[in-house]
Amino acid sequence: MSEAESGIEMIVAVIRPEKLGAVKQALAEAGAPSLTVTNVSGRGSQPAKKSQWRGEEYTVDLHQKVKVECVVADIPAEDVVEAISEAANTGEKGDGKIFVLPVSDAVQIRTGTDGVGAV
């Protein structure tokens, strides 16, 4: 089965940590309650911050973010992307990014079910 034929997609969103609760709620309302969350740090268009500690100045250019991964098969990925985008938006730089990736297959470890049934 090719990636295009599987009907399974992974949505990966990198968002502000304080928006995680709103994104979880939005995903549940969109019918995609299953997710994986990882604390990450990175940099993009959000400006670096200068701080001082014990008299020494330093630059913080890696900002704390949360990576949310959600795999869907039964609901359109566009609906999930819209839900995340609306819930995570503050209108400021550093709100994050959303990526949609095709998934060629999925296997449920306990039962051995594969394809859309595993999702």
Secondary structure, DSSP 8 states (H G I E B T S, - for coil): --HHHH-EEEEEEEE-GGGHHHHHHHHHHHT----EEEEEEE-SSS--EEEEETTEEEEE-SEEEEEEEEEESSS-HHHHHHHHHHHH--SSTT-EEEEEEEES--B-TTT--BGGGG-
